Structure formats: structure tokens, C-alpha cells
Amino acid sequence: MHNIMSLIHDKNPYEDFPYKNFELNKHGWGGNLPIFREFIDKYQPPVIIEVGSWLGQSTMNMATHIKNNGLNTKIIAIDTWLGGEEHWQVSKYKDMLKLHYGYPQLYYQFLANVMHTGVQDIIVPFPVPSVIGARFLSQRGIKSNMIYIDASHAEIDVYMDLIHFQPLLTNSNWVMFGDDYEPGWQSVVDAVDKFGKETGLQVEDHNKVWVIRD
Ligand SMILES: C[S@@+](CC[C@H](N)C(=O)[O-])C[C@H]1O[C@@H](n2cnc3c(N)ncnc32)[C@H](O)[C@@H]1O
């Protein structure tokens, strides 16, 4: 196991996982945008932290680009794989949770998707609430110069994610960005703008993707 994997897992979570029992399912939101690949090219991150992965559309977009370019980047994918409130409220998304005795099975579909795509050497799944993930990584001295925030879209949660992940950024040449910076997600806009105002960091709008960088 590589260092980042063994920092989180005692046993490789992909080992013996019967991924062929699952069909590839690349459902997601905004995960295929070119901005992920552009930022990897520009920032050459050794470690990417993704907060909110769902079935891994954005994670696999990045990992495939990393693989195609022969980079040594690892991605830490943090998600509870339990869904946000919109996934429990909208029936088509609730169906995708595939409740098993009332408990979502998204994590297993994520693992299977990663293995179908052949990028399990790049993606490290970390199935915890975002702020717990941030504290765990912070306590272990992990830093990243590319952090993607796309977990809960409630204003307080987005704001807390920004506050908790900012200390994990490297001193320079970093980017933190996220999806749904648009009127349909006023909660995201308000949280990011509040964070920008309080920190004095400029918020850029890249066609509904918010970007903050040094
Ligand atoms: C919008 S989806 C992520 C979409 C994904 N980036 C893509 O490309 O399709 C949001 C994800 O955040 C996760 N999530 C919500 N609240 C969370 C929290 N507090 N901690 C960790 N994950 C959370 C949900 O389980 C869900 O999978």
C-alpha cells in the first residue's frame, strides 16, 4: 500500500472487493468538467483532497487524467457515502442510495466504479463526515494544494467545510474550488462569499464553479 492509503487504512479497501457484482455507474453532478484537468495540469498536486464524491464522477475524471499523464498524484476522497438531504428528499436520488435494511450502499458502488475504471492505485476512499476527515488529516500533517469541496450544500455545512479544509492548504500555489456557485444554490453562494469576505480571499466564478486560490 502507498503511504496515503496506509495512513487511513490498515487493509487495502479494494482488496478482494467483488466489484464485478456492480455495473459501472458514473452518475454525478459536474464531475466531468474540464476545470479538474486544467487545475491538475496547472498545480501539479501531489495530493488532491476531494470532499464529496458520490459515485465518483469527479474523482474518476481526475484520476483518469492523472493516469493518462503518468503523474504520481493521489486523491483522498472524503464522503460519508450516506447522501445529503437532497438525496433523501428527491425520490430518483433516494433510489440511488440503494437502502439495504435502511442503510445506503453508495460506498460499494463507488469502490466498484473506481475498480472498473482501473484507478484504485490513485483514489483513497475515506468514509467519514467531512470535518472529521479534515481533523484527521490535519492531525497527521497532510497538506494539499488542490482541494475540491462538493459535499453538503447547506450554507452552514459549506462554510464549515471551508473553515476546516483551509488549514490543510499548502503555503503557496494552491487552489480550493467547488461546484454549484449559482442562484439555484444560493446556500453555496452565500457560504463561499461569506468565507471570501472574512478571509479577504477573492472568489472567482468560473461558469458556476467557485474558485479561491493564492
Ligand atoms: C453533490 S454530491 C458529490 C458529487 C460528486 N462530486 C460528483 O462528481 O458527482 C455530495 C456528496 O457529499 C456527501 N456528503 C454530504 N454531506 C457530507 C458530510 N458532512 N461529510 C461527508 N460527505 C458528505 C454525500 O454523501 C454526497 O455523496
The ligand as an SDF file (V2000), in Angstrom:
LIG
                    3D

 27 29  0  0  0  0  0  0  0  0999 V2000
  -23.1380   16.5700   -4.7940 C   0  0  0  0  0  0  0  0  0  0  0  0
  -22.6010   15.0290   -4.2030 S   0  0  0  0  0  0  0  0  0  0  0  0
  -20.9510   14.9330   -4.8270 C   0  0  0  0  0  0  0  0  0  0  0  0
  -20.9170   14.8600   -6.3230 C   0  0  0  0  0  0  0  0  0  0  0  0
  -19.6190   14.3890   -6.9280 C   0  0  0  0  0  0  0  0  0  0  0  0
  -18.5120   15.3050   -6.6680 N   0  0  0  0  0  0  0  0  0  0  0  0
  -19.7700   14.1360   -8.4130 C   0  0  0  0  0  0  0  0  0  0  0  0
  -18.8340   14.3750   -9.1810 O   0  0  0  0  0  0  0  0  0  0  0  0
  -20.8310   13.6570   -8.8240 O   0  0  0  0  0  0  0  0  0  0  0  0
  -22.3930   15.3200   -2.4940 C   0  0  0  0  0  0  0  0  0  0  0  0
  -21.8110   14.1780   -1.6770 C   0  0  0  0  0  0  0  0  0  0  0  0
  -21.4670   14.7190   -0.4040 O   0  0  0  0  0  0  0  0  0  0  0  0
  -21.6840   13.7320    0.5840 C   0  0  0  0  0  0  0  0  0  0  0  0
  -21.8430   14.4240    1.8710 N   0  0  0  0  0  0  0  0  0  0  0  0
  -22.8580   15.2210    2.2850 C   0  0  0  0  0  0  0  0  0  0  0  0
  -22.6160   15.7120    3.5000 N   0  0  0  0  0  0  0  0  0  0  0  0
  -21.4020   15.2360    3.8750 C   0  0  0  0  0  0  0  0  0  0  0  0
  -20.5940   15.3850    5.0280 C   0  0  0  0  0  0  0  0  0  0  0  0
  -20.9660   16.1710    6.0510 N   0  0  0  0  0  0  0  0  0  0  0  0
  -19.4250   14.7630    5.0690 N   0  0  0  0  0  0  0  0  0  0  0  0
  -19.0120   13.9730    4.0300 C   0  0  0  0  0  0  0  0  0  0  0  0
  -19.7320   13.7960    2.9210 N   0  0  0  0  0  0  0  0  0  0  0  0
  -20.9060   14.4090    2.8330 C   0  0  0  0  0  0  0  0  0  0  0  0
  -22.8920   12.9690    0.1210 C   0  0  0  0  0  0  0  0  0  0  0  0
  -22.8790   11.6720    0.6670 O   0  0  0  0  0  0  0  0  0  0  0  0
  -22.7420   13.0090   -1.4030 C   0  0  0  0  0  0  0  0  0  0  0  0
  -22.1550   11.8310   -1.8670 O   0  0  0  0  0  0  0  0  0  0  0  0
  1  2  1  0
  2  3  1  0
  2 10  1  0
  3  4  1  0
  4  5  1  0
  5  6  1  0
  5  7  1  0
  7  8  2  0
  7  9  1  0
 10 11  1  0
 11 12  1  0
 11 26  1  0
 12 13  1  0
 13 14  1  0
 13 24  1  0
 14 15  1  0
 14 23  1  0
 15 16  2  0
 16 17  1  0
 17 18  1  0
 17 23  2  0
 18 19  1  0
 18 20  2  0
 20 21  1  0
 21 22  2  0
 22 23  1  0
 24 25  1  0
 24 26  1  0
 26 27  1  0
M  CHG  2   2   1   9  -1
M  END
$$$$
